[in-house]
Amino acid sequence: MHKNIYKNRKLEAFILLFTLAFCSFAISELSFFKNLGISALIIAVALGALIGNLAHQNANLLKKSGLLNIATKEILRLGIILYGFRITLNDLEKVGLNGILLAFLVVFSTFFIGLLLGKLFKLDLKESILISSGSSICGAAAVMASESIVKGGSAKVGVAVCTVVVFGTLGMFLYPLAWNLGWFDFFSLKQMGYFMGASLHEVAHAVAAGEAIQAGDSAVIEKMMRVLMLVPFLIFLSIFSLKFLSKNNEKISIKANIPYFALWFLFACGISSLEILNTDFALNYIKPSIQTIDTLLLSMAMVALGVNIHKNVLKNAGFKPFLMALILFIWLIFISISLILLLNL
């Protein structure tokens, strides 16, 4: 009977979830958070965690109404699809084949090194996948997209998102400082932008760091190339999961596990490239509106994630996940510098 009462309060739960997501978006638009490069997604996780640990009545409403499951599946996948409207084929032309190759090599080399480190540190495979995907592609959004396939659980997702916050934010502050100190004199300003886009975790991190040295365009374009790698990565991950994460008694079905939302993400990129969506009106009104809706949807998914993160998650996680993420961050710096010089971007 109690369960039915909560299920009948789905609208109330949705309003609560949307309100928290909207608050996350509004807070991220404040100049203080914008300058720090703290995205709405990160704020949403924090708000969700506060609700989950302090407002138990609201947390129960979200959990028992079934809305948390909807938010971390259907709403999340719709958000990932709409994320595709941030990329156009023109972006591909700007970076060229070498820029695409840079993104591909950074993403997959970082992911596989993450798996090796996870095995070395004796971490759970699912946790290693989530941490590695967050470092490799686009931070919290990539962690959540990967979670929809590997089913690691909120505790592992929470740790992975925390590593993104820590090392992405660290890089966002250190890169402009290092550039101004002359430590990257072997790069042109454009190359430094590519480096930021290739090695920082969140899109917001790349935007903030790039704008700090007037290299925002190249930083964002290269970062979006990494986001585009989400498509082949998720398809690979679905096949990888079937082989390594499926239980012995489970019937393996590749068709059932293909992340079709990743293909719709690619379709959205194609639609985003149409001339009608690149007029002044579309660029000033339509695309920003889609981006706002997308951010709200992803923020709803992140709030849902945060609600399931309890205060002892980080304490129980230990130092190994963060040591792994630190090594991956160092690898991102090394591989990005090496490839930019080698590919002569």
Secondary structure, 3 states (H helix, E strand, C coil): CHHHHHHCCHHHHHHHHHHHHHHHHHHHCCHHHHHHCCCHHHHHHHHHHHHHHHCHHHHHHHHHCCHHHHHHHHHHHHHHHHHHHHCCHHHHHHHHHHHHHHHHHHHHHHHHHHHHHHHHCCCCHHHHHHHHHHHHCCCHHHHHHHHHHHCCCHHHHHHHHHHHHHHHHHHHHHHHHHHHCCCCCCCCHHHHHHHHHHHCCCHHHHHHHHHHCCCHHHHHHHHHHHHHCHHHHHHHHHHHHHHHCCCCCCCCCHHHHCCHHHHHHHHHHHHHCCHHHCCHHHHHHHHHHHHHHHHHHHHHHHHHHHHCCCCCHHHHHCCHHHHHHHHHHHHHHHHHHHHHHHHCC
